[in-house]
Amino acid sequence: MITFDAEGGDGDGKQGARIAEEAHAAGVRDLVVIAHTGHSDADTAAGTDDRFHALFAAEAAGPAEAAETVGSAESADGSRTGLGFVSVHWPGMRCPPEPRLTDTTEAALSRTFPGAQRLVGELRALLDERPVRYGAVDDVGMMLRRLVEAPLQSDVNSYATDMSNALLPQSDPAMLFDSAVQVCEGFAHALEQAGEEAEREAQRPERIEQPSTGAEAPAMSKSGTLAESETAGPRPADAPDAWLSRPEPLGPRIRPFGVTEVGEDPDRLWDGAHQFLCQAVSYAIRRRAALIGERGLAPALGRIAEALPDTRVHLVGHGAGARLVAYAARGLGGGAHCVGSLTLLQAAFSHFAFTGHLPNQLRGGGGLAEVAHRVAGPVVCGYSHHDLELGLLFPLASRLLGESPPLVGAGRVWGALGYDGAQGVEGCPTLTLADALAEDALPRSGCVNVDTSAVVRGGAPPLGAHDDVFHRELARLVFAAGRIPGAGTGEGRGGTDRP
């Protein structure tokens, strides 16, 4: 593994050199670097690492050799496959979906936000007590602002959004400054919609789009976010609920003037307050992930590439970990040619991050617009419409201060890449997972959307399928993207030529 602190520091600065030494000794030619957010505690981090490594080792048709930093794989006859694994450990965490804080979650919050133990304790006390006074909900909003705020001149502030520098100054999410009661109402409504969407999804058959060609073929889905594929299969990225598509305030009700106590169903409002906590923490983690990727992982990868010029690095990220590895590729700049592929699974960042021009702006594009041109292989954007965390909650949490709900709907402007794929990227095809795994189906370079909904589909609301990524098919997708030779049963899956 390779470990970073919240500022992107990697201890003695020699971790990259040590990884390079071990990779050289193991004969590694393809190094898979994995980043995720399962770091709430040491056991969770180790368990998540083991599950990912087991998937990749199985796809390489051999057990993974346990090593402290690099896990290399062997084929069935004991010969080296030339494949290695590195896990990125960093101060991230995932809030559990249960509407109450546990001792474990409180400890994780205290580790993630050093020096805030007392504040975290006060937050838990309010969320446990659930007073019927509106003022208590206001206090939660104030505490969350204090928890996730960064000093004005802090470097992490430049990673608050996925917009390019041309659109700076960066802004904070509106949820931290709007009326806390209205924000909690919005999240409470979203939780209800998540439950209803899960019920609808369980009752309806899988949606299959028929191909359309010729002059009458639609250019976009009805929500106006995803160019239609020329082949049947990928599901257009329509909002999971009509509520997100309406140009109205996302908090359905406002605090009655002069009323001090919550009149009806206070537990509903406090469930929304707990989700407010989860989304505020997720925002801070995503912001931190980008800084660590560009300031920490990128230099380490540069040192590895310098020591191992014949070894390709394949970056894989899940959730906020996807933002970390994507910004690491940006941090490499022109040296990103050492990255053989970039695979993003349920990426928790803007679906406009890779576009050269934001459709709702006159100038400027996404903060990662140049990354696809620098990576030697493809940038694979896996998405699933079963991901309620990214489909419903992410748009609410991503609206920026000063922005009003847009006419085209919240999901359009503030949508997540892991829900509907990369948007506004010219020449970005969309494939089903089955089509993407066909021989030589993925492009040799550039962005490609892969609808992984066929396997990324399990999970209860409010998260839905966000964490349902431990599937052999997704490991196979990583191998196909990197054109890693000798993977699984298909020797040289997708071709063995190095991009």
C-alpha positions as CSV (number, residue, x, y, z in Angstrom):
1,M,0.0,0.0,0.0
2,I,0.9,3.6,-0.2
3,T,-0.3,6.0,2.5
4,F,-1.0,9.8,2.4
5,D,-2.1,12.3,5.0
6,A,-4.8,14.9,4.5
7,E,-2.3,17.3,2.9
8,G,-1.0,14.7,0.4
9,G,2.2,13.9,2.3
10,D,3.5,10.4,2.1
11,G,5.6,10.2,5.2
12,D,9.2,10.0,4.4
13,G,8.6,10.6,0.7
14,K,10.2,7.3,-0.2
15,Q,7.1,5.1,-0.5
16,G,7.1,5.4,-4.3
17,A,10.8,4.3,-4.5
18,R,10.0,1.3,-2.3
19,I,7.1,0.3,-4.4
20,A,9.3,0.6,-7.5
21,E,11.9,-1.6,-5.9
22,E,9.4,-4.3,-5.0
23,A,7.7,-4.1,-8.4
24,H,11.0,-4.5,-10.1
25,A,11.9,-7.5,-8.0
26,A,8.5,-9.1,-8.7
27,G,8.8,-8.6,-12.5
28,V,5.7,-6.3,-12.6
29,R,4.9,-4.8,-16.0
30,D,1.4,-3.7,-15.2
31,L,0.8,-2.1,-11.9
32,V,-2.9,-1.6,-10.8
33,V,-3.3,1.3,-8.3
34,I,-6.6,1.2,-6.5
35,A,-8.3,4.0,-4.4
36,H,-11.5,3.7,-2.5
37,T,-13.2,5.4,0.5
38,G,-13.4,2.3,2.8
39,H,-11.1,3.8,5.4
40,S,-13.5,4.3,8.3
41,D,-11.2,2.0,10.4
42,A,-8.3,-0.3,9.8
43,D,-10.3,-3.4,9.5
44,T,-12.7,-1.9,7.0
45,A,-9.8,-0.6,4.9
46,A,-8.0,-4.0,5.0
47,G,-11.3,-5.8,4.1
48,T,-12.0,-3.5,1.1
49,D,-8.4,-3.9,-0.1
50,D,-8.7,-7.7,0.1
51,R,-12.0,-7.8,-1.8
52,F,-10.6,-5.7,-4.7
53,H,-7.3,-7.6,-4.8
54,A,-9.1,-11.0,-4.8
55,L,-11.2,-9.9,-7.8
56,F,-8.1,-8.8,-9.8
57,A,-6.1,-11.9,-8.8
58,A,-9.0,-14.1,-9.8
59,E,-9.2,-12.4,-13.2
60,A,-5.4,-12.9,-13.6
61,A,-6.1,-16.7,-13.1
62,G,-4.0,-17.0,-10.0
63,P,-3.8,-16.2,-6.3
64,A,-2.5,-12.9,-5.1
65,E,0.7,-13.1,-3.2
66,A,0.4,-11.1,0.0
67,A,3.1,-8.4,0.2
68,E,3.2,-5.3,2.3
69,T,3.1,-3.0,-0.6
70,V,2.9,-4.8,-4.0
71,G,0.8,-7.9,-4.4
72,S,1.9,-9.7,-7.5
73,A,-0.2,-12.4,-9.2
74,E,0.8,-15.8,-10.6
75,S,-0.8,-17.9,-13.3
76,A,-2.0,-21.4,-12.6
77,D,1.3,-23.0,-13.5
78,G,3.2,-20.7,-11.1
79,S,4.7,-18.4,-13.7
80,R,4.6,-14.6,-13.1
81,T,1.8,-12.7,-14.9
82,G,3.8,-9.4,-14.5
83,L,0.8,-7.9,-12.6
84,G,1.0,-6.0,-9.3
85,F,-1.4,-4.2,-7.0
86,V,-1.1,-1.2,-4.8
87,S,-3.8,0.2,-2.5
88,V,-4.0,3.9,-1.8
89,H,-4.7,4.6,1.9
90,W,-5.8,8.1,2.8
91,P,-8.0,9.8,5.4
92,G,-11.3,9.1,3.8
93,M,-14.5,7.5,5.2
94,R,-18.0,6.5,4.3
95,C,-21.0,7.4,6.5
96,P,-23.2,4.4,7.0
97,P,-26.8,4.8,5.9
98,E,-28.4,4.2,9.3
99,P,-29.9,7.4,10.6
100,R,-28.0,7.3,13.9
101,L,-24.3,7.8,14.7
102,T,-22.6,4.8,16.2
103,D,-19.4,4.7,18.3
104,T,-17.6,3.5,15.2
105,T,-18.8,6.3,13.1
106,E,-18.1,8.9,15.7
107,A,-14.5,7.6,16.0
108,A,-14.1,7.7,12.3
109,L,-15.3,11.3,12.1
110,S,-12.9,12.2,14.9
111,R,-10.0,10.6,13.0
112,T,-11.1,12.2,9.7
113,F,-11.4,15.7,11.2
114,P,-8.5,15.9,13.7
115,G,-9.2,18.4,16.6
116,A,-13.0,18.2,16.1
117,Q,-13.7,15.5,18.7
118,R,-15.7,17.8,20.9
119,L,-17.7,19.1,17.9
120,V,-18.4,15.6,16.6
121,G,-19.6,14.6,20.1
122,E,-22.0,17.6,20.2
123,L,-23.3,16.7,16.8
124,R,-24.0,13.1,17.9
125,A,-25.7,14.3,21.0
126,L,-28.1,16.4,19.0
127,L,-28.7,13.7,16.4
128,D,-29.4,11.2,19.2
129,E,-31.7,13.5,21.2
130,R,-33.6,14.8,18.2
131,P,-35.1,17.9,19.9
132,V,-38.4,19.1,18.4
133,R,-37.1,22.7,18.2
134,Y,-36.2,24.2,14.9
135,G,-33.3,25.9,16.6
136,A,-31.6,22.6,17.3
137,V,-31.7,21.8,13.5
138,D,-30.1,25.3,12.9
139,D,-27.4,24.3,15.4
140,V,-26.6,21.2,13.3
141,G,-26.1,23.3,10.2
142,M,-23.8,25.7,12.1
143,M,-21.8,22.7,13.5
144,L,-21.4,21.1,10.1
145,R,-20.1,24.3,8.6
146,R,-17.5,24.4,11.4
147,L,-16.7,20.7,10.8
148,V,-15.9,20.9,7.1
149,E,-14.7,24.5,6.7
150,A,-11.2,25.1,5.6
151,P,-9.1,28.2,6.2
152,L,-9.6,30.8,3.5
153,Q,-6.1,30.4,2.0
154,S,-6.0,26.6,2.4
155,D,-4.9,24.8,-0.8
156,V,-7.8,22.3,-0.5
157,N,-10.3,25.1,-1.4
158,S,-9.1,25.0,-5.0
159,Y,-10.4,21.4,-5.2
160,A,-14.0,22.2,-4.0
161,T,-15.5,21.8,-7.5
162,D,-14.7,20.0,-10.8
163,M,-14.6,23.3,-12.8
164,S,-11.5,24.5,-14.5
165,N,-9.4,27.4,-13.2
166,A,-11.0,29.6,-15.8
167,L,-14.1,29.5,-13.6
168,L,-12.5,30.4,-10.3
169,P,-13.1,31.6,-7.6
170,Q,-14.3,28.3,-6.4
171,S,-17.5,28.2,-4.3
172,D,-18.8,26.1,-1.4
173,P,-22.0,24.0,-1.7
174,A,-25.2,25.9,-0.9
175,M,-26.3,23.3,1.6
176,L,-23.7,24.7,4.1
177,F,-25.2,28.2,4.0
178,D,-28.9,27.8,3.1
179,S,-31.5,27.5,5.8
180,A,-30.5,24.3,7.7
181,V,-34.2,23.4,8.2
182,Q,-34.9,23.7,4.4
183,V,-31.7,21.7,3.6
184,C,-32.8,18.9,6.0
185,E,-36.3,19.0,4.5
186,G,-34.7,18.5,1.1
187,F,-32.7,15.6,2.2
188,A,-35.6,14.1,4.0
189,H,-37.6,14.3,0.8
190,A,-34.8,12.7,-1.1
191,L,-34.7,9.8,1.3
192,E,-38.4,9.2,0.7
193,Q,-37.8,9.4,-3.0
194,A,-34.9,6.9,-2.8
195,G,-37.2,4.4,-1.0
196,E,-39.9,4.8,-3.6
197,E,-37.5,4.6,-6.5
198,A,-36.1,1.3,-5.1
199,E,-39.6,-0.1,-4.9
200,R,-40.4,1.0,-8.5
201,E,-37.1,-0.5,-9.7
202,A,-37.9,-3.8,-8.1
203,Q,-41.3,-3.9,-9.9
204,R,-40.3,-3.0,-13.4
205,P,-38.4,-4.9,-16.0
206,E,-34.9,-3.8,-17.1
207,R,-35.2,-0.9,-19.6
208,I,-33.7,-1.6,-23.0
209,E,-33.3,1.2,-25.5
210,Q,-33.8,0.3,-29.2
211,P,-31.2,1.7,-31.6
212,S,-32.2,4.7,-33.7
213,T,-30.5,5.7,-36.9
214,G,-30.9,8.3,-39.6
215,A,-32.1,11.9,-39.6
216,E,-34.9,11.2,-37.1
217,A,-32.6,9.6,-34.5
218,P,-32.7,11.6,-31.2
219,A,-29.4,13.2,-30.2
220,M,-30.1,13.1,-26.5
221,S,-32.2,11.3,-23.9
222,K,-35.4,13.1,-22.7
223,S,-33.5,14.6,-19.8
224,G,-31.0,16.1,-22.2
225,T,-27.9,14.7,-20.6
226,L,-26.6,11.7,-22.5
227,A,-26.1,11.2,-26.2
228,E,-27.8,8.1,-27.4
229,S,-25.7,5.1,-28.3
230,E,-25.9,3.7,-31.9
231,T,-26.5,0.2,-30.4
232,A,-29.2,-1.1,-28.2
233,G,-28.6,-1.4,-24.5
234,P,-27.2,1.6,-22.5
235,R,-30.0,3.3,-20.5
236,P,-30.3,7.0,-21.0
237,A,-29.5,9.1,-18.0
238,D,-33.0,10.3,-17.0
239,A,-33.4,11.6,-13.5
240,P,-34.5,8.9,-11.1
241,D,-37.3,11.0,-9.9
242,A,-39.3,13.8,-11.6
243,W,-38.8,16.0,-8.5
244,L,-35.1,16.5,-9.4
245,S,-36.2,17.7,-12.9
246,R,-38.4,20.5,-11.8
247,P,-37.2,24.1,-11.6
248,E,-38.2,24.7,-8.0
249,P,-36.5,24.9,-4.6
250,L,-35.2,21.4,-3.7
251,G,-36.3,21.8,-0.1
252,P,-40.1,21.4,-0.5
253,R,-41.1,23.3,2.6
254,I,-39.8,26.3,4.4
255,R,-39.7,27.0,8.1
256,P,-42.9,28.6,9.2
257,F,-42.4,32.2,10.4
258,G,-42.6,32.5,14.2
259,V,-42.9,28.8,14.9
260,T,-40.2,27.4,17.1
261,E,-41.1,23.7,17.3
262,V,-41.3,21.0,14.6
263,G,-45.0,20.4,14.3
264,E,-45.3,17.1,12.4
265,D,-43.1,14.1,12.1
266,P,-39.9,15.5,13.7
267,D,-38.1,12.1,13.1
268,R,-38.4,12.8,9.3
269,L,-36.6,16.1,9.7
270,W,-33.9,14.6,11.8
271,D,-33.4,11.7,9.3
272,G,-32.8,14.5,6.8
273,A,-30.3,16.1,9.3
274,H,-28.4,12.9,9.5
275,Q,-28.2,12.8,5.7
276,F,-27.1,16.4,5.8
277,L,-24.2,15.3,8.0
278,C,-23.3,12.4,5.6
279,Q,-23.3,14.7,2.5
280,A,-21.3,17.5,4.2
281,V,-18.7,14.9,5.2
282,S,-18.7,13.4,1.7
283,Y,-18.1,16.9,0.2
284,A,-15.1,17.4,2.5
285,I,-13.8,13.9,1.6
286,R,-14.2,14.5,-2.1
287,R,-12.4,17.9,-1.8
288,R,-9.6,16.2,0.1
289,A,-9.4,13.3,-2.4
290,A,-8.6,15.6,-5.3
291,L,-5.8,17.4,-3.3
292,I,-4.2,14.1,-2.3
293,G,-4.4,12.8,-5.8
294,E,-2.7,15.8,-7.5
295,R,-0.3,16.8,-4.7
296,G,0.4,13.3,-3.3
297,L,-0.2,10.4,-5.6
298,A,0.8,12.1,-8.8
299,P,4.4,12.8,-7.6
300,A,4.7,9.2,-6.2
301,L,3.5,7.8,-9.6
302,G,6.1,10.0,-11.3
303,R,8.9,8.5,-9.2
304,I,7.6,5.0,-9.9
305,A,7.5,5.8,-13.6
306,E,11.0,7.1,-13.6
307,A,12.3,4.0,-11.8
308,L,10.3,1.6,-14.0
309,P,10.0,3.0,-17.5
310,D,8.8,-0.3,-18.9
311,T,5.9,-0.6,-16.4
312,R,2.5,0.8,-17.0
313,V,0.3,2.1,-14.3
314,H,-3.5,1.4,-14.3
315,L,-5.5,3.7,-12.1
316,V,-8.7,2.4,-10.6
317,G,-11.0,4.4,-8.3
318,H,-14.4,3.9,-6.6
319,G,-16.6,6.7,-5.3
320,A,-14.4,9.6,-4.0
321,G,-11.4,7.3,-4.7
322,A,-12.2,7.8,-8.4
323,R,-11.8,11.6,-7.9
324,L,-8.5,10.9,-6.2
325,V,-7.0,8.9,-9.1
326,A,-8.5,11.2,-11.7
327,Y,-6.8,14.2,-10.2
328,A,-3.6,12.2,-9.9
329,A,-3.6,11.7,-13.6
330,R,-4.1,15.5,-14.0
331,G,-1.2,16.1,-11.6
332,L,1.1,14.1,-13.8
333,G,0.5,16.6,-16.6
334,G,2.5,15.7,-19.7
335,G,4.0,12.8,-17.8
336,A,0.7,11.0,-17.6
337,H,1.8,8.8,-20.5
338,C,2.9,6.3,-17.9
339,V,-0.8,5.7,-17.1
340,G,-2.0,2.9,-19.3
341,S,-5.6,3.3,-18.3
342,L,-8.0,5.1,-16.0
343,T,-11.1,3.2,-14.8
344,L,-13.7,5.0,-12.7
345,L,-16.3,3.0,-10.8
346,Q,-19.3,4.9,-9.5
347,A,-17.3,8.1,-9.5
348,A,-18.5,10.7,-7.0
349,F,-17.7,13.8,-9.0
350,S,-19.3,15.9,-11.7
351,H,-20.3,14.3,-15.0
352,F,-19.0,17.5,-16.6
353,A,-15.5,17.1,-15.2
354,F,-14.0,15.9,-18.6
355,T,-15.8,18.3,-20.9
356,G,-13.9,21.1,-22.6
357,H,-16.9,23.4,-22.4
358,L,-19.6,23.4,-19.8
359,P,-23.0,23.7,-21.5
360,N,-24.3,26.1,-18.9
361,Q,-21.3,28.5,-19.1
362,L,-20.1,30.8,-21.8
363,R,-16.5,29.9,-21.1
364,G,-14.5,27.3,-19.2
365,G,-14.8,23.6,-19.0
366,G,-14.3,20.8,-16.6
367,G,-11.3,20.6,-14.3
368,L,-10.2,17.3,-15.9
369,A,-10.8,18.3,-19.5
370,E,-7.2,17.5,-20.5
371,V,-6.8,14.2,-18.7
372,A,-8.1,11.9,-21.4
373,H,-5.6,13.4,-23.9
374,R,-2.7,12.6,-21.5
375,V,-3.5,9.1,-20.5
376,A,-2.0,6.6,-22.9
377,G,-5.1,4.4,-22.9
378,P,-8.8,4.9,-22.4
379,V,-10.6,6.7,-19.6
380,V,-13.4,4.3,-18.7
381,C,-16.4,5.8,-16.9
382,G,-18.5,3.1,-15.4
383,Y,-22.0,4.2,-14.3
384,S,-25.2,2.6,-13.0
385,H,-28.7,4.0,-12.8
386,H,-29.2,1.9,-9.6
387,D,-26.9,4.2,-7.7
388,L,-29.3,6.2,-5.6
389,E,-26.5,7.9,-3.7
390,L,-25.2,9.6,-6.9
391,G,-28.6,9.8,-8.7
392,L,-30.6,11.5,-5.9
393,L,-28.4,12.8,-3.0
394,F,-25.3,14.0,-4.9
395,P,-27.2,16.6,-7.0
396,L,-28.7,18.1,-3.9
397,A,-25.3,18.3,-2.1
398,S,-23.5,19.7,-5.2
399,R,-25.5,22.9,-5.8
400,L,-23.1,25.8,-5.3
401,L,-23.7,28.9,-3.3
402,G,-25.4,31.5,-5.4
403,E,-26.8,29.0,-8.0
404,S,-30.6,28.6,-8.2
405,P,-32.3,25.4,-9.3
406,P,-31.9,25.3,-13.1
407,L,-34.7,25.1,-15.7
408,V,-33.3,21.8,-16.9
409,G,-33.3,20.2,-13.5
410,A,-30.8,19.5,-10.7
411,G,-29.6,16.2,-12.2
412,R,-28.6,18.0,-15.4
413,V,-26.3,20.6,-13.9
414,W,-25.1,18.9,-10.7
415,G,-25.2,15.3,-11.7
416,A,-22.6,12.7,-10.9
417,L,-20.4,10.8,-13.4
418,G,-21.1,7.5,-11.6
419,Y,-24.9,7.9,-12.3
420,D,-25.0,8.8,-16.0
421,G,-21.4,8.8,-17.3
422,A,-19.2,11.6,-18.7
423,Q,-21.3,14.4,-20.3
424,G,-20.4,16.9,-22.9
425,V,-17.3,15.0,-24.2
426,E,-17.1,14.9,-27.9
427,G,-16.5,11.5,-29.4
428,C,-17.3,9.6,-26.1
429,P,-19.2,6.4,-27.0
430,T,-21.5,4.6,-24.6
431,L,-21.4,0.8,-24.3
432,T,-23.2,-1.8,-22.3
433,L,-20.9,-3.8,-20.0
434,A,-21.3,-6.9,-22.2
435,D,-20.3,-4.9,-25.3
436,A,-17.4,-3.3,-23.5
437,L,-16.0,-6.7,-22.6
438,A,-16.1,-8.0,-26.2
439,E,-12.6,-8.4,-27.7
440,D,-11.0,-5.1,-28.6
441,A,-14.3,-3.2,-28.0
442,L,-12.9,-0.4,-25.9
443,P,-11.3,2.5,-27.7
444,R,-7.5,2.8,-27.5
445,S,-7.8,6.3,-26.0
446,G,-10.2,9.0,-24.9
447,C,-13.3,8.8,-22.7
448,V,-15.8,5.9,-23.0
449,N,-19.0,5.5,-20.9
450,V,-19.8,1.9,-19.8
451,D,-23.3,1.2,-18.4
452,T,-22.5,-1.3,-15.7
453,S,-26.1,-1.4,-14.4
454,A,-26.3,-5.1,-15.3
455,V,-24.1,-6.0,-12.3
456,V,-24.0,-2.8,-10.3
457,R,-27.6,-3.0,-9.1
458,G,-27.7,-4.4,-5.5
459,G,-28.2,-2.3,-2.4
460,A,-30.9,-0.8,-0.2
461,P,-31.9,2.9,-0.2
462,P,-30.6,5.5,0.3
463,L,-27.3,4.4,-1.2
464,G,-28.7,1.9,-3.7
465,A,-26.0,0.2,-5.6
466,H,-23.2,2.7,-4.9
467,D,-21.0,0.1,-3.2
468,D,-22.0,-2.9,-5.3
469,V,-18.7,-2.9,-7.3
470,F,-17.2,-6.2,-6.3
471,H,-17.9,-8.1,-9.4
472,R,-15.7,-10.2,-11.6
473,E,-17.0,-8.4,-14.7
474,L,-15.7,-5.1,-13.4
475,A,-12.2,-6.5,-12.8
476,R,-12.4,-7.8,-16.3
477,L,-13.3,-4.2,-17.5
478,V,-10.1,-2.9,-15.8
479,F,-8.1,-5.6,-17.6
480,A,-9.8,-4.8,-20.9
481,A,-9.2,-1.0,-20.5
482,G,-5.5,-1.6,-19.7
483,R,-5.1,-4.3,-22.4
484,I,-3.3,-6.4,-19.7
485,P,-2.0,-9.6,-21.3
486,G,-2.8,-13.0,-19.9
487,A,-5.9,-11.8,-17.9
488,G,-8.5,-14.4,-17.0
489,T,-9.4,-17.0,-19.6
490,G,-8.8,-14.7,-22.5
491,E,-5.1,-14.4,-23.3
492,G,-4.4,-10.8,-24.1
493,R,-8.0,-9.8,-23.6
494,G,-8.8,-6.9,-25.8
495,G,-5.4,-7.3,-27.5
496,T,-1.9,-7.2,-26.0
497,D,-0.6,-4.2,-28.0
498,R,0.5,-1.5,-25.6
499,P,-1.4,1.7,-26.4
